[in-house]
């Protein structure tokens, strides 16, 4: 009877848990019809409009801090623009949908939410004073508050949670470059626009064939996920790669992973202002920035609309936009009330959604199998190094294990993705994900194999030596089969966990199952049903693997002598 699996192995759920999972998913599906969901916001694009000057003639400014979407459970707590010594006033519980005198409640504080990590020129903390919040949208909120005669307080949020936080009354309005889209219109109300934006196509300096968007057929274009730009590319049936951070898109353009970037002009102004890039034509395709409010807050919406009209007509809005180099003749339409823009929409169909999820699941399977192959081979070498190598090599193996187990896999992926091109090694993002996950899991697998090898009695080696077997033959014929039988359960657990950990590949713009779910759910607002369907895909990948490993483990154990009374 082989020894028990290593104590540090991850516990695998018993088979009967499958029925519990399926029942929970079925209940989740039914609950969508009786519970109002709080869908996360579609990720808005950071964009504004500047005069149509050459990108290279504009002043260089520091790029924004890279933005990494966080799950709701890790959302950053709300921050206040008041000093720490001041106590933040509590929100005034009131009905903002109506009022007998048409005025906001006494003591009302205008709470506004935004993601301050989006960078210049929107809402960000000053590089000179990290405690000072600046940006043209911050100044617009201050101007609106002055018209309303109420103070305002900033609440920091994540892009993906802006709309849910608004619906949960975390703040009263969203001011963060929010686009009016058909999917957002289902859950929130829109104010009048306070800015008209356009988009800019950017290419490398040496590019001569791409001058317009129509020239990008057969090329790979980078853009932000679920934005007006991405939907424009979809409508033109152009191939694109979605990103969560604009700086990554321009970095990939620089090193040749993509052929062009389609983003808003202000983003190109601050991120593509480099001799390595050039604009491919003038800005095009209008859109608007609006303030998002709860649908029931009709009184507040009236006040906000009036304030926007007021600052547009008295010149306050123009002064703010000129200060941030964002004013042009198109903005005059705001004061005149004749501004025209497009509200983007996306057609959703269940057959197409299922097809996209199935394709993404195949990519997830490829990532998991490729990474696990690297982890198994490298993990076995590290385990042998820790047990039988020279002292110096053992130290190196221990350092490897501690490094990859002690640092987040997300950080490791980003490190590989951005560091390899610096030394002249440029590989596709999917290959970077396989390599990064494989290196990370090799550290865990090495400890599984080391413990399994140590569980084999030393007498096995001695007996094999007496029979004239060499060390390699002994390891291959005697030691390894027994150790593999011991290591199989924790290996299976790690493999199942790896299927789920492939979701971190979104950080380097790898399109896999979790990314596909996030895109579809953000565009359609069908988070619960799509989430249940995505969970079924993950179960369809992991549960058969578990039963296959359990069957293999039973076969390797051999027949039980107690089952044969004649033995």
ZASENU-398035 format. One record per residue (C-alpha): chain; x, z, y; residue number from 0. Coordinates in steps of 0.001 Angstrom, whole numbers, plus 524288, in hexadecimal, padded with zeros to 5 digits. Example, Ala and Ser with C-alpha at 12.3 -4.5 7.8 and 13.67 -1.06 7.14 Angstrom:
NODE mol  east    up north seq
NODE   A 8300C 81E78 7EE6C   0
NODE   A 83566 81BE4 7FBDC   1
This chain:
NODE mol  east    up north seq
NODE   A 80000 80000 80000   0
NODE   A 80644 7FBE4 80CC9   1
NODE   A 8076E 805A4 817BA   2
NODE   A 7FD52 8069D 82262   3
NODE   A 7FE35 7FD11 82DD4   4
NODE   A 80716 80100 83919   5
NODE   A 801AA 80BF7 8413E   6
NODE   A 802F4 80424 84DDC   7
NODE   A 7FA7C 7F926 848DD   8
NODE   A 7EE17 7F62E 85044   9
NODE   A 7E1D2 7FA21 848EA  10
NODE   A 7D953 7EED9 8445B  11
NODE   A 7CA88 7F058 84517  12
NODE   A 7C356 7F144 83813  13
NODE   A 7BAD9 7E5C7 83398  14
NODE   A 7ADDF 7EC6B 83678  15
NODE   A 7B148 7EC49 844EF  16
NODE   A 7AE3C 7DDAF 84509  17
NODE   A 79FB5 7E071 843A2  18
NODE   A 7A086 7EA26 84ECC  19
NODE   A 7A734 7DFF8 85760  20
NODE   A 79D14 7D594 8545F  21
NODE   A 791F3 7DF11 85713  22
NODE   A 79827 7E2F0 86409  23
NODE   A 799AD 7D4B6 86808  24
NODE   A 78B7B 7D1F0 8647C  25
NODE   A 7871D 7DD80 86CA9  26
NODE   A 78FA0 7D88E 877D0  27
NODE   A 788E5 7CB54 87708  28
NODE   A 77B5D 7D168 877A5  29
NODE   A 77EFE 7DA74 882CE  30
NODE   A 78157 7CEEA 88BE3  31
NODE   A 772BF 7CC94 88C60  32
NODE   A 76F89 7DA9A 89017  33
NODE   A 77B55 7DE90 8983C  34
NODE   A 77FE1 7D881 8A4CC  35
NODE   A 78E12 7D4E1 8A32F  36
NODE   A 79853 7D712 8ADCF  37
NODE   A 7A056 7CA9F 8ACB1  38
NODE   A 7ADF4 7CA50 8B29C  39
NODE   A 7B05E 7C13A 8BDCB  40
NODE   A 7B58C 7B3BB 8BBA3  41
NODE   A 7C31E 7B431 8C082  42
NODE   A 7C2D8 7AEFD 8CE69  43
NODE   A 7CDC6 7A6BD 8D39C  44
NODE   A 7D65A 7ABE4 8DE7B  45
NODE   A 7D4A3 7A112 8E869  46
NODE   A 7D34F 79E16 8F6B1  47
NODE   A 7D561 79271 8FF95  48
NODE   A 7E085 78F69 908DF  49
NODE   A 7E335 78399 9117D  50
NODE   A 7E709 777B8 9098F  51
NODE   A 7F58A 778B0 90C3A  52
NODE   A 80054 77623 90294  53
NODE   A 8029A 7815F 8F94F  54
NODE   A 81126 78144 8FBF5  55
NODE   A 80F4F 782C1 90A9E  56
NODE   A 80861 78FAB 90965  57
NODE   A 80FA2 79CA2 90A16  58
NODE   A 813F0 7A2F8 8FD75  59
NODE   A 80D12 7AF88 8F9E1  60
NODE   A 80EC3 7B8FE 8EEDB  61
NODE   A 80687 7B5FB 8E2BD  62
NODE   A 7FC25 7BF14 8DE23  63
NODE   A 7FD7F 7C8D8 8D36E  64
NODE   A 7F9D7 7C29A 8C658  65
NODE   A 7EC3A 7C5FD 8C260  66
NODE   A 7E934 7CA47 8B458  67
NODE   A 7DB03 7CBFA 8B0D5  68
NODE   A 7D7CA 7D95F 8AB59  69
NODE   A 7CCF5 7DCE9 8A1F1  70
NODE   A 7C201 7E4FC 8A7ED  71
NODE   A 7C6FD 7F158 8A16F  72
NODE   A 7D400 7F006 8A88E  73
NODE   A 7CE58 7EC5F 8B5BA  74
NODE   A 7D5B0 7F193 8C17B  75
NODE   A 7CE64 7FC99 8C838  76
NODE   A 7C8C7 7F9E4 8D58A  77
NODE   A 7D257 7FC05 8E099  78
NODE   A 7CF0D 7FF5C 8EE95  79
NODE   A 7D55E 7F9FF 8FAC8  80
NODE   A 7D4B2 80780 900E1  81
NODE   A 7E09E 81012 9008D  82
NODE   A 7E220 81963 8F4FF  83
NODE   A 7E04E 82510 8FDDB  84
NODE   A 7D2C2 8206F 901BC  85
NODE   A 7C776 8231F 8F8BC  86
NODE   A 7BFEC 816B2 8F588  87
NODE   A 7B18C 817E2 8F929  88
NODE   A 7A839 816C5 8EDEA  89
NODE   A 79F62 80ABE 8ED9B  90
NODE   A 7924E 80CDB 8F409  91
NODE   A 787F1 80B08 8E981  92
NODE   A 77DE5 8027A 8F028  93
NODE   A 77554 7F6A9 8EE77  94
NODE   A 77C2F 7EB1C 8F4E0  95
NODE   A 77109 7E1DD 8F1D7  96
NODE   A 767E7 7E64A 8FCA7  97
NODE   A 766E9 7EF7D 9082A  98
NODE   A 75BE3 7F34E 9114A  99
NODE   A 76459 7F157 91D5A 100
NODE   A 76CA4 7E656 917DA 101
NODE   A 778FE 7EE7F 918F5 102
NODE   A 782E8 7F2C2 90EE0 103
NODE   A 781EB 80108 90A85 104
NODE   A 78866 80B46 912F2 105
NODE   A 79610 80E53 90E1D 106
NODE   A 796E5 8018D 90685 107
NODE   A 7A4C4 7FD39 902DC 108
NODE   A 7A6DA 7EEE2 8FF88 109
NODE   A 7AE2D 7EF38 8F2AA 110
NODE   A 7B4B4 7E256 8EF53 111
NODE   A 7BBCE 7DE8A 8E2ED 112
NODE   A 7C734 7D545 8E0E8 113
NODE   A 7D345 7D344 8D89B 114
NODE   A 7DEC6 7D663 8E15A 115
NODE   A 7E862 7D094 8D78E 116
NODE   A 7E3B7 7C2DC 8DB23 117
NODE   A 7EDF1 7C200 8E5CE 118
NODE   A 7EEF6 7BB8B 8F30D 119
NODE   A 7E794 7B82B 8FB2A 120
NODE   A 7DB57 7BE55 8F578 121
NODE   A 7DBEB 7CD01 8F2EB 122
NODE   A 7E8FA 7D370 8EFFD 123
NODE   A 7F1B6 7DED6 8F367 124
NODE   A 7FBEE 7DC63 8FDB8 125
NODE   A 809E2 7DAA1 8F887 126
NODE   A 80EAD 7E2A1 90425 127
NODE   A 804E4 7ED9E 90204 128
NODE   A 7FF8F 7EE82 8F40B 129
NODE   A 7F4B9 7F795 8F8C6 130
NODE   A 7EF57 7EDD1 902B4 131
NODE   A 7E51C 7E41C 8FE14 132
NODE   A 7E58C 7D71C 90542 133
NODE   A 7E08E 7C940 903BD 134
NODE   A 7D6F9 7C03E 90A83 135
NODE   A 7CBA9 7C502 9021B 136
NODE   A 7CEEC 7D307 90597 137
NODE   A 7CDED 7CF56 913F8 138
NODE   A 7C112 7C841 91199 139
NODE   A 7BB5C 7D480 90B4F 140
NODE   A 7BFFE 7DC96 916E3 141
NODE   A 7B960 7D2FB 9201F 142
NODE   A 7ACA9 7D368 9185B 143
NODE   A 7AD0A 7E24D 9182B 144
NODE   A 7AEB2 7E265 926DD 145
NODE   A 7A2B0 7D9D5 92896 146
NODE   A 79ADA 7E269 91F4D 147
NODE   A 79FBA 7EEC7 925DD 148
NODE   A 7A3D0 7F52D 91912 149
NODE   A 7B101 7F8BC 9131E 150
NODE   A 7B60C 7F1AF 90717 151
NODE   A 7BD89 7F63E 8FB3A 152
NODE   A 7C578 7EDD8 8F1E1 153
NODE   A 7C423 7EF1C 8E317 154
NODE   A 7CE63 7E8CF 8DAB7 155
NODE   A 7C932 7E18D 8CECD 156
NODE   A 7CD5B 7D743 8C50E 157
NODE   A 7C92C 7C919 8C5DD 158
NODE   A 7C1D8 7C9CB 8B907 159
NODE   A 7BA02 7D5E1 8BCE2 160
NODE   A 7B5CC 7D2DA 8CAD5 161
NODE   A 7A7B4 7CF4F 8C7AD 162
NODE   A 7A59B 7DA34 8BD9D 163
NODE   A 7AB39 7E41F 8C72E 164
NODE   A 7A225 7DEFB 8D1BD 165
NODE   A 79676 7E069 8C8B7 166
NODE   A 79ABC 7EE37 8C50A 167
NODE   A 79ABB 7F1F7 8D377 168
NODE   A 7A966 7F40C 8D3E6 169
NODE   A 7A92F 7ECDD 8E0E3 170
NODE   A 79F31 7E595 8E930 171
NODE   A 7A546 7D830 8EB38 172
NODE   A 7AFBE 7CF4E 8E573 173
NODE   A 7B924 7C935 8EF33 174
NODE   A 7C3AC 7C283 8E757 175
NODE   A 7C341 7B3C6 8E898 176
NODE   A 7B6B2 7B36A 8E0B9 177
NODE   A 7B124 7A5F2 8DDD2 178
NODE   A 7A27A 7A3AF 8DCE0 179
NODE   A 7A04D 79EB5 8CF15 180
NODE   A 793DF 79C98 8C755 181
NODE   A 79798 7A6DC 8BD34 182
NODE   A 79A48 7B13C 8C78A 183
NODE   A 78D91 7ADD7 8CE6E 184
NODE   A 78643 7B304 8C291 185
NODE   A 78B1B 7C0E7 8C485 186
NODE   A 78F02 7C2C6 8D2D8 187
NODE   A 78B0E 7BE23 8E059 188
NODE   A 79395 7B63A 8E9AB 189
NODE   A 7959D 7B7EF 8F82E 190
NODE   A 797CC 7ACDB 901A7 191
NODE   A 7A563 7A6D3 9003A 192
NODE   A 7B069 7AC40 90860 193
NODE   A 7BA7B 7A20E 90485 194
NODE   A 7BAD0 793E8 8FFCF 195
NODE   A 7C5D7 79091 8F677 196
NODE   A 7CB37 7846F 8EFDC 197
NODE   A 7D446 78229 8E469 198
NODE   A 7E200 77CB5 8E370 199
NODE   A 7E8C3 77535 8D88A 200
NODE   A 7F742 7788F 8D78B 201
NODE   A 801D6 77183 8CFC2 202
NODE   A 81084 7725E 8CE19 203
NODE   A 818F2 76C82 8D8D2 204
NODE   A 81DFE 76176 8D03E 205
NODE   A 8106C 75D76 8CB98 206
NODE   A 80CCE 74FC6 8D02C 207
NODE   A 8012D 74BE1 8C7AA 208
NODE   A 7F779 75699 8CB32 209
NODE   A 7F198 754D3 8D8B5 210
NODE   A 7E359 7583D 8D647 211
NODE   A 7DB88 75F9A 8CC1B 212
NODE   A 7D7CF 752BF 8C5AB 213
NODE   A 7E63B 75071 8C2A5 214
NODE   A 7E661 75C73 8B9E2 215
NODE   A 7DFD3 755FC 8AE3E 216
NODE   A 7E7E8 75905 8A23E 217
NODE   A 7EF45 763AB 8A9A8 218
NODE   A 7EE5B 7727E 8A86B 219
NODE   A 7E986 77971 8B4A4 220
NODE   A 7EA66 787EF 8B74B 221
NODE   A 7DFB2 78FA5 8BE3E 222
NODE   A 7D8E8 79CE1 8BE28 223
NODE   A 7CEA2 79F81 8B3CB 224
NODE   A 7C020 79E03 8B69A 225
NODE   A 7C157 79982 8C4AC 226
NODE   A 7BC9D 78E08 8CCA4 227
NODE   A 7C98F 78759 8C9B6 228
NODE   A 7C85C 788F2 8BB05 229
NODE   A 7BA42 78444 8BB3C 230
NODE   A 7BE2F 77884 8C358 231
NODE   A 7C86B 77516 8B92B 232
NODE   A 7BE64 776A5 8AE61 233
NODE   A 7B4D9 76DB5 8B55C 234
NODE   A 7BF61 76346 8B649 235
NODE   A 7C323 76599 8A7FB 236
NODE   A 7D13A 7687C 8AB9D 237
NODE   A 7D9DC 770C7 8A2E7 238
NODE   A 7DD85 77DC0 8A8F5 239
NODE   A 7E340 78AFE 8A5A2 240
NODE   A 7DC9E 7970C 8AAFF 241
NODE   A 7E480 7A237 8B0D7 242
NODE   A 7E16A 7B00B 8B51B 243
NODE   A 7EC26 7B036 8BF51 244
NODE   A 7EF53 7A53B 8C8C4 245
NODE   A 7FDC7 7A8B1 8C925 246
NODE   A 7FEF5 7A5D2 8BA98 247
NODE   A 7F8BE 7987F 8BC9C 248
NODE   A 802AC 7949C 8C6E9 249
NODE   A 80DC9 799F6 8BEB1 250
NODE   A 80974 79175 8B349 251
NODE   A 808C0 785D3 8BC67 252
NODE   A 81699 7886D 8C0ED 253
NODE   A 81C71 788C3 8B342 254
NODE   A 8144E 77D50 8AE46 255
NODE   A 80A4B 783D6 8A574 256
NODE   A 7FF53 77D50 8AD39 257
NODE   A 7FEB6 77133 8B5E5 258
NODE   A 7F6C5 775FC 8C19D 259
NODE   A 7EF88 781B6 8C726 260
NODE   A 7E204 7810B 8CD3B 261
NODE   A 7DF26 78D15 8D565 262
NODE   A 7DA51 79040 8E2EA 263
NODE   A 7E282 78CB1 8EE94 264
NODE   A 7E5E7 79A99 8F2AE 265
NODE   A 7EB39 79D3D 8E513 266
NODE   A 7F37F 790FB 8E60A 267
NODE   A 7F7B7 79573 8F38D 268
NODE   A 7FD7D 7A230 8EE89 269
NODE   A 8016C 79E9B 8E0B1 270
NODE   A 80520 7903F 8E1A5 271
NODE   A 80C9F 79130 8EE6A 272
NODE   A 81934 78D38 8E7E5 273
NODE   A 82227 78148 8E836 274
NODE   A 81F00 77FC3 8D9BC 275
NODE   A 810B5 77C50 8DC5A 276
NODE   A 808FA 772DF 8E4A4 277
NODE   A 7FA68 770AE 8E731 278
NODE   A 7F3F4 7653F 8E03B 279
NODE   A 7EAF2 760E0 8EB09 280
NODE   A 7E325 768C1 8F501 281
NODE   A 7DA12 77429 8F1A2 282
NODE   A 7CCBB 7706B 8EC49 283
NODE   A 7C03D 7759F 8E5C3 284
NODE   A 7B99D 77F7F 8EE9D 285
NODE   A 7B541 78D0A 8EAEE 286
NODE   A 7B1E7 799AC 8F1E6 287
NODE   A 7B522 7A805 8F204 288
NODE   A 7A96B 7B115 8F244 289
NODE   A 7A6E3 7BFA7 8F154 290
NODE   A 7A07F 7C44E 8E4CC 291
NODE   A 79589 7CE56 8E53F 292
NODE   A 78B9D 7D438 8DC04 293
NODE   A 77F22 7CC4E 8DB93 294
NODE   A 776A4 7D7EF 8DF67 295
NODE   A 77EA1 7DB18 8EBA3 296
NODE   A 7770B 7D1BA 8F460 297
NODE   A 77887 7DA0E 9009D 298
NODE   A 78742 7DAA0 8FF1F 299
NODE   A 7879A 7CBEB 8FCC3 300
NODE   A 7803E 7C97E 90968 301
NODE   A 789C5 7D220 910C5 302
NODE   A 795A2 7CB99 90A92 303
NODE   A 7907C 7BDED 90D82 304
NODE   A 78DF2 7C1B7 91BA0 305
NODE   A 79BA5 7C781 91CD2 306
NODE   A 7A1F0 7BB31 91764 307
NODE   A 79A4F 7B2E5 92116 308
NODE   A 79E4D 7BC0F 92C11 309
NODE   A 7ACFA 7BBCB 92954 310
NODE   A 7AC7F 7AD0D 92739 311
NODE   A 7A5E7 7AAAD 9345C 312
NODE   A 7AD81 7B445 93CD3 313
NODE   A 7BACC 7AF2D 93862 314
NODE   A 7BED4 7BB05 93065 315
NODE   A 7BF29 7B35A 923B2 316
NODE   A 7C724 7A87B 929EA 317
NODE   A 7D130 7B22E 92F19 318
NODE   A 7D2B8 7B840 921AD 319
NODE   A 7D445 7AB3D 91AD2 320
NODE   A 7DDE5 7A60A 924E4 321
NODE   A 7E60C 7B256 92354 322
NODE   A 7E745 7AF7A 914D3 323
NODE   A 7E934 7A0AE 916E8 324
NODE   A 7DC47 79DBB 91052 325
NODE   A 7D486 7978E 91B62 326
NODE   A 7D10E 78927 91C19 327
NODE   A 7C5EE 780EC 92164 328
NODE   A 7BDBA 782B6 91527 329
NODE   A 7BC01 79110 9187D 330
NODE   A 7B4B5 78D44 924EB 331
NODE   A 7A92F 78A15 91C20 332
NODE   A 7A7D7 7989C 91947 333
NODE   A 7A4A7 79BDD 92772 334
NODE   A 79B9B 79032 92890 335
NODE   A 794A2 793BA 91C00 336
NODE   A 796E2 7862C 91640 337
NODE   A 7A10A 78986 90BFB 338
NODE   A 79F24 781E8 8FF56 339
NODE   A 7A573 78514 8F26B 340
NODE   A 7A352 78366 8E3DE 341
NODE   A 79E71 78DEB 8DA89 342
NODE   A 7A541 78BB1 8CD98 343
NODE   A 79E21 78CA6 8C0C6 344
NODE   A 7A143 78AFB 8B26E 345
NODE   A 79861 78625 8A7A2 346
NODE   A 7980F 78F5E 89C12 347
NODE   A 793C6 78BB7 88E4E 348
NODE   A 79491 793E9 88211 349
NODE   A 799CF 788E4 87954 350
NODE   A 7A4DC 7868B 882E4 351
NODE   A 7A78E 7951B 88405 352
NODE   A 7A82F 79697 87540 353
NODE   A 7B13B 78ADE 87447 354
NODE   A 7BA7B 7905C 87E89 355
NODE   A 7BABD 79DA7 87801 356
NODE   A 7BD78 7975A 86AC8 357
NODE   A 7C8C3 78F6E 87072 358
NODE   A 7CE20 79B93 87701 359
NODE   A 7CD14 7A2FD 86A1B 360
NODE   A 7D584 798A2 86378 361
NODE   A 7DFBC 79A66 86E12 362
NODE   A 7DF15 7A91E 86C10 363
NODE   A 7E15D 7A74C 85D7B 364
NODE   A 7ED2A 79EC5 8603C 365
NODE   A 7F2D6 7A8BC 8699C 366
NODE   A 7F0C2 7B3E9 86001 367
NODE   A 7F697 7AD07 85434 368
NODE   A 80249 7A7FC 85BDA 369
NODE   A 8052C 7B54A 861C3 370
NODE   A 8036B 7BC62 854C2 371
NODE   A 80CEE 7B337 84DF2 372
NODE   A 81752 7B679 8580D 373
NODE   A 8140D 7C4F5 85731 374
NODE   A 81539 7C55B 84850 375
NODE   A 82232 7BE29 84779 376
NODE   A 82892 7C512 852F5 377
NODE   A 822BA 7D237 84F36 378
NODE   A 82895 7D165 84186 379
NODE   A 83605 7CE4A 84717 380
NODE   A 8351C 7D9CC 85089 381
NODE   A 830DF 7E2F3 84598 382
NODE   A 83C5F 7DECB 83D1D 383
NODE   A 84553 7E069 848CE 384
NODE   A 84092 7EE40 84B00 385
NODE   A 842BB 7F1CC 83CB5 386
NODE   A 84ED7 7EA7D 8384D 387
NODE   A 85614 7E501 8442A 388
NODE   A 861EE 7EA73 84B20 389
NODE   A 85FF6 7F5A9 854CD 390
NODE   A 86135 7ECC1 860A7 391
NODE   A 8570C 7E348 85B57 392
NODE   A 84E06 7EEA1 85827 393
NODE   A 84EBB 7F2E5 86659 394
NODE   A 84AFC 7E52E 86AD8 395
NODE   A 83F82 7E4EA 8616B 396
NODE   A 83AE6 7F22F 8663E 397
NODE   A 83BE1 7EDB7 87461 398
NODE   A 833C5 7E1A3 87133 399
NODE   A 82931 7E9BE 86AB6 400
NODE   A 8285E 7F3C1 8758D 401
NODE   A 8283B 7E96A 88037 402
NODE   A 81D4D 7E12A 87A99 403
NODE   A 81538 7ECDF 87648 404
NODE   A 8174A 7F3FF 88326 405
NODE   A 81378 7E919 88C98 406
NODE   A 80637 7E24D 88DE9 407
NODE   A 804E2 7D53B 88722 408
NODE   A 7FF0C 7CFAD 893A9 409
NODE   A 80B74 7D2D7 89B1E 410
NODE   A 81387 7CCB1 89052 411
NODE   A 80BA4 7C022 890DA 412
NODE   A 80CF5 7BF1E 89F97 413
NODE   A 81B86 7C1EC 89E99 414
NODE   A 81D84 7B6DD 894D2 415
NODE   A 814AF 7AD8C 89C2B 416
NODE   A 81BD9 7AED3 8A91A 417
NODE   A 829A0 7B22C 8A47D 418
NODE   A 82C27 7A744 89AB7 419
NODE   A 82B25 79C53 8A4E8 420
NODE   A 8354D 7A379 8AD24 421
NODE   A 83F57 7A140 8A26C 422
NODE   A 83B48 7932B 8A037 423
NODE   A 831C9 79573 894ED 424
NODE   A 82432 7901E 8979D 425
NODE   A 81A5F 7910C 88C94 426
NODE   A 80B80 78F79 88C83 427
NODE   A 80351 79B62 88F7C 428
NODE   A 7FD4E 79BAF 881C6 429
NODE   A 80ADA 79BF1 87BAC 430
NODE   A 80EC6 7A6D2 884FB 431
NODE   A 802E3 7AE85 88062 432
NODE   A 8067C 7ACB0 8720A 433
NODE   A 81488 7B096 87491 434
NODE   A 81106 7BC64 87CE3 435
NODE   A 806D4 7C1A7 8737A 436
NODE   A 80FDA 7BF2F 867F9 437
NODE   A 81B1B 7C69A 86E31 438
NODE   A 8121B 7D1E0 87191 439
NODE   A 80BF7 7D31D 86422 440
NODE   A 8192A 7D1BF 85D77 441
NODE   A 81C7D 7DF3B 8628B 442
NODE   A 81069 7E50E 85BF8 443
NODE   A 81207 7DD3B 84F7F 444
NODE   A 82030 7E186 84E42 445
NODE   A 81C03 7EFB8 84D51 446
NODE   A 811C5 7EC6A 8431E 447
NODE   A 81BE1 7E561 83AE5 448
NODE   A 82634 7EFDF 83CF8 449
NODE   A 81CF7 7FA83 8383D 450
NODE   A 818A1 7F231 82CC2 451
NODE   A 826BD 7EF93 828AA 452
NODE   A 82A31 7FDEA 829DC 453
NODE   A 81EBE 8016B 8210B 454
NODE   A 8253B 7FA8D 81585 455
NODE   A 82D9C 8046B 80DCF 456
NODE   A 83C4F 8024C 80E91 457
NODE   A 83CA5 8024E 7FFBB 458
NODE   A 836BB 7F4AF 7FFEB 459
NODE   A 8432A 7EF6C 805FC 460
NODE   A 84B92 7F6DF 7FC48 461
NODE   A 843C0 7F241 7F086 462
NODE   A 844A8 7E430 7F4F1 463
NODE   A 85353 7E58C 7F6E3 464
NODE   A 854B0 7EAB5 7E8F9 465
NODE   A 84D9F 7DE8A 7E425 466
NODE   A 85794 7D619 7EB45 467
NODE   A 84EEA 7D1DE 7F689 468
NODE   A 85551 7CFA3 803C4 469
NODE   A 85036 7D589 8107E 470
NODE   A 848F6 7C92A 814E1 471
NODE   A 842C2 7C6F3 8078F 472
NODE   A 83EF5 7D549 806DB 473
NODE   A 838AA 7D4AE 81435 474
NODE   A 83162 7C81B 81132 475
NODE   A 82CC6 7CB67 80365 476
NODE   A 82B70 7DA3D 8037C 477
NODE   A 82B24 7E081 810F5 478
NODE   A 823D4 7D69D 8195B 479
NODE   A 817CD 7D4D2 81078 480
NODE   A 81599 7E385 80FF9 481
NODE   A 817F7 7E53E 81E8C 482
NODE   A 80EDE 7D9ED 821BF 483
NODE   A 8040B 7E06E 819FA 484
NODE   A 805DA 7ECCC 82207 485
NODE   A 806AA 7E583 82F01 486
NODE   A 7FAF8 7DC84 82CCF 487
NODE   A 7F028 7E57D 8323A 488
NODE   A 7F6ED 7E87B 83F3B 489
NODE   A 7FB1D 7DA32 84048 490
NODE   A 7ECDD 7D63B 83F28 491
NODE   A 7E905 7E000 849A5 492
NODE   A 7F360 7DA81 852BD 493
NODE   A 7EEEA 7CC9F 8501C 494
NODE   A 7E0DE 7D00E 8538B 495
NODE   A 7E58F 7D6E7 85FE0 496
NODE   A 7ED8B 7CAE1 86353 497
NODE   A 7E145 7C276 8637B 498
NODE   A 7DC05 7CB35 86E40 499
NODE   A 7E8E2 7CC73 8758F 500
NODE   A 7E980 7BDB6 8776D 501
NODE   A 7E004 7C01C 882A9 502
NODE   A 7EB5E 7C495 88B4B 503
NODE   A 7F01B 7B679 88B4D 504
NODE   A 7E67E 7B3F1 89665 505
NODE   A 7F0FC 7B96A 89F7C 506
NODE   A 7F94F 7AD4F 89D3C 507
NODE   A 7ED85 7A42E 89DA2 508
NODE   A 7EBF1 7A227 88F09 509
NODE   A 7DE01 79E27 88C06 510
NODE   A 7D96E 7A614 8804B 511
NODE   A 7CCFF 7ACB7 87BA6 512
NODE   A 7CC76 7B7F2 8855F 513
NODE   A 7CFB8 7AED4 890AB 514
NODE   A 7C51C 7A54A 88C83 515
NODE   A 7BB39 7B06E 88C0A 516
NODE   A 7BF09 7B51D 89995 517
NODE   A 7BDBF 7A769 89F4B 518
NODE   A 7B094 7A488 898FF 519
NODE   A 7AAD6 7B1E0 89C0D 520
NODE   A 7AF38 7B191 8AA43 521
NODE   A 7A942 7A428 8AC34 522
NODE   A 79C6A 7A6B7 8A51E 523
NODE   A 79A81 7B56E 8A72E 524
NODE   A 796F3 7B674 8989B 525
NODE   A 7A0B8 7C121 895CA 526
NODE   A 79990 7C856 88B0F 527
NODE   A 795D4 7BCFA 8823A 528
NODE   A 7A2DA 7B613 88405 529
NODE   A 7A9DB 7C2F3 881B5 530
NODE   A 7A295 7C4DD 874F0 531
NODE   A 7A5AE 7B6E7 870DD 532
NODE   A 7B40A 7B8A9 8743F 533
NODE   A 7B468 7C547 86C62 534
NODE   A 7AEE5 7BE06 860B2 535
NODE   A 7B9DF 7B41F 861CE 536
NODE   A 7C3E9 7BF16 861B3 537
NODE   A 7BD33 7C54C 855FA 538
NODE   A 7BCF2 7B832 84F03 539
NODE   A 7CBAB 7B790 8508E 540
NODE   A 7CF47 7C598 84D3B 541
NODE   A 7C59E 7C9F0 842C2 542
NODE   A 7C8D6 7BF39 838BD 543
NODE   A 7D734 7C21F 83AE3 544
NODE   A 7D4C2 7D06F 837E1 545
NODE   A 7CDC2 7CD76 82B21 546
NODE   A 7D81E 7C389 82742 547
NODE   A 7E2DB 7CD8A 82975 548
NODE   A 7DB47 7D7D3 821EC 549
NODE   A 7D989 7CE6B 81686 550
NODE   A 7E7FF 7CB2D 816A6 551
NODE   A 7EB50 7D994 8170B 552
NODE   A 7E2D0 7DC00 80B04 553
NODE   A 7E96C 7D104 80397 554
NODE   A 7F6EE 7D60E 8070B 555
NODE   A 7F35D 7E3A2 80256 556
NODE   A 7F119 7DE3F 7F4B1 557
NODE   A 7E74B 7E351 7EAA5 558
NODE   A 7E410 7F1AF 7EA71 559
NODE   A 7E7E2 7F79A 7DD30 560
NODE   A 7DC15 8009E 7DDD3 561
NODE   A 7D347 7F49A 7DD30 562
NODE   A 7D8BF 7F162 7CF8C 563
NODE   A 7D5C4 7FC61 7C5C5 564
NODE   A 7DE30 7F5FE 7BB43 565
NODE   A 7EA51 7F68E 7C3B8 566
